[in-house]
Amino acid sequence: MDRNIRTVDDVMRLLDGLFAPETDRWTADGASWWDGFYADRSKPVPFFVAKPDEHLVSYLDRGLVTPGRALDLGCGPGRNALHLASRGFTVDAVDLSPTAIAWAAERAREAGAGIRFHCGDAFALTAGELAGPYDLICDSGCFHHLPPHRRVSYLALLERALAPGGHLALSCFAAGAMGSELPDAAFYRQAALHGGLAYTPESLRWIFSELTEIELRRMHDEPSDSPLFGEPFLWAALFRRVTEAGSAVV
């Protein structure tokens, strides 16, 4: 007889286990899938290019986000982490995949960028490893690979690591363009995430309702010769953490 559910973490691990192993893209056990994904650097994957997200560059150019401490969640080959370091940020970058981290670290060495890379599950890494608070948390494609219950973990990470007045720069699958539009409960019945979850603007506003929306739009479509990365099947969103009593930091 098992009676081992006592904490929120116990519940999260139980729900994680409801999914078929081959669908795992968010726990440490999913690292091998991502290693295979990143193994062939010549694959025509749009975000393999060493280009930062166009919306992230726009936030910096317009002064919506200013240099400070930054955390890149699901950094992959490090393209956004590298740009943030070049713009004066002190950067921590985390990814499940050792292969992705090795590629990102190689790029950082070539660029002379002093980025701290962490290989592991961002939800399991300690506060000492992800030594916030961060003025910016950047997520380009991590959030939409999480099952619905892990939004709780994601919001807890923001609560712990995002500084008052800090920003979340997020890109994720846009409903009607890419990603699964099944209701949350269906993913548990089918034990799969179908490649990732699509979101509407309304759902993002609801999930991140404790933050203040600065901008939410489709990512711009960038041509192949652009120095920036952009794909219109993604939302580009910027949120700001609020202070006590829900007052926005200005």
N, C-alpha and C positions, 0 to 999 in steps of 0.2 A: 504493500500500500504506500503510495506517494502522497504526502501532504507537504509539499515544498514551496508553495506559493505564499510568500510573506511580504515582499516588497514590490514596488513598481518595476524594478529591474527584473524581478522574477517573472512578472506578467509579460514584460517586453520579450524576454527570452522564450517564453512559452508561445507567444504569438509569432515570433521569428520562426519557430520550429514547425508552424503549420504550413509553411511554404515548401514546395519541393526543393531539394538541395540545389538543383541546377538553375533555379531562378534567383538564388541569393546573390545580390549585388551590393549589399550594404553592411554585412558583418565581416569579420576577419576571415571567415570561411569562404567568402566570395572573392578573395584576392586572386585565386588561381584563374577564375574566369577573366578578370581584368588583365592579368599577366598575359593570357593568350591573346586578348584583344590588342594589347600594346606591343606584342612581340615583333610584328612586322611593321616597321616604321614607314615602309613604302606604300602601305595601303592608302587608297584615296579617301581617307577619313577627313572631313572638313576641318575638324579642330585639332588635327595633328600638326597643322602649320604653326610656326612660331609667331603668331599674330595675336595681339590682345583683343578682347571683345570691344566692339565699337562703342557700346553704351558705357562701358567702364572708362574708356578714354574720354568720352563726352562729359561724364560727370566730373572728371579731373579738369578738363579744359575749361568747363564753365564755372569751376570753383564750388560745385555742389559738395564735393568731397575734397578734403585737403590732407596732405601727408601726415602720417602718424604711424601707429602700429596696425598691421593688417594680418588677417588670417585668410588663406585661400583654402576652402573646403573642396576636396576632390580635385586636387590641382592638376592631375594628369601629367602631361609633359612640361608643365610649368609656365605656359605662355603668359597667363595673367600675373602670376607671381613675379616673373621677370620684369614685366612692364611696371608693376607697382614698385619694385626695388629701384628701377631706373628713374622713377618719379619721386624718390626720396622716402619711401616707406620702409620701415623695419618689418620684414615679412617672415611669418611662419606659414608653411604650406604642408598640407596633409593629404595622403591618399592611401587607399588600401593596398595598392599594387606595388610590390618591390620593383617591377619592371618600369612602371611609370615614374617612380621616384628616382630610379637610376638615370632615366632619360632626362628628367627635369634637372637633376643635379649636374649632369653633363653639360646641359645648356647653360646653367648658372656659372659653372667654372669657365666656360668659353666667354661668357659675358662679364666675368669678374664680379658677379653679384653675390653678396653674402646672405643668402636665404637659408633659414633653418628649415630643413625638410624632416617630416615625421612620417614614418610608414606605419599605418595602423588604422583602426576604427576610431573616428573622431569622437564618437560617443563614449568610447572606453578609455581614451587617453586621459591622463590626469590633468588637473589644473596646473600642475607643475610643468608638464610637458607642453601643453598649450597655454603658455603663460600670459594670459590676458591681463587686464581688459584690452580689447582691440577697438580701435577707432573705426575700422572697416572690416567687415566679414564679407568676403567675396565667394560666391557659389555659382559656378558656371556648369550646370548639368548634374549636380549631385542630388538636389532635392527631389527631382522627378523620378529618381530610381528608388526612393524610399517607399515601403509599404505604409498604408495610412497610420498605423499605430506609432510608427517611428517619427511622425510629426511632433509627437509629444517630446521625444528625445531631442529633436531639432530645436524646438522652442526652448527647452531647458538649457541647451547649449548656448543659445542666444542670450538667455537671461543671465547665465553665468559669465559669459565671455565678452559680450558686447558692452562697451563703455556707454554711460549716459551721454546722449548726444551723438553716439556712434551710428554708423550706417550699415545696412545690409544691402549689397548689390547682388541681385539674383537673376539668373536666366533659367528658364524651364520650358517644357513643352507647352505649346499653345493649343487649347482645344480647337478642333476644326482644322488643324494643320498637321499635328503629329502627336503620338501618344494615345494610350487607351482612355476612353471616356466612360468606361464601366463605373457603376457606383462602387463606393468603397467596399461594401460587404461582399461584392462579387469576387474580389481578389482572394478572399479567404475561402470562399466556396470552391474556387478553381485552383487554389494553391499556386498562383502564378501572377506576375505583374505585367505580362504581355509587352515587355521591353521598356516600360516606363509609363507614368501617369500624366495625362493631360490636365491642364488647369485653365479655368476661366478667370478673367479679372476679378469677378465677384468672389470666387473661391479663394484666391490669393489674398484679397482684402479681408476676408473673414478669418483665415488662418493667421494672418499677421496683424490682426486688429489691435494688438497691444503696441504696435509700431505706427508711426505716422508716414503715410504715403507721400513721397516726393514726386515720383514719376512712375508710370506704368504704361508701357507701349509695346508694340511689336519691335523686335530687333530689326535694324535696317539690313537690307540685302546688300552685301558688299561684293563688288566684282573680284575676280580672281587676282587681279593685279593691285588690289587695294592693300595697304599696310595693316588693315584692320580685319577682324573676323566678324561676320554678320550673317545670320540666317533668319528669314522671316517666319520660320516655323517655331521660333522661340519667343517667349515674353522676355522683355528686359524691364526689371523693376528695381527701384531704389526706395528703401524704407529707412526711417530714422527712429532710433530708440527715444522714447519719451521719458520725462522725469516723473517725480512723484505727483500723484493726483492727476496724471494723464496730460500734463502740460508739455507741449513740444519744446525741445531745446532749439533755440534760434541762434 
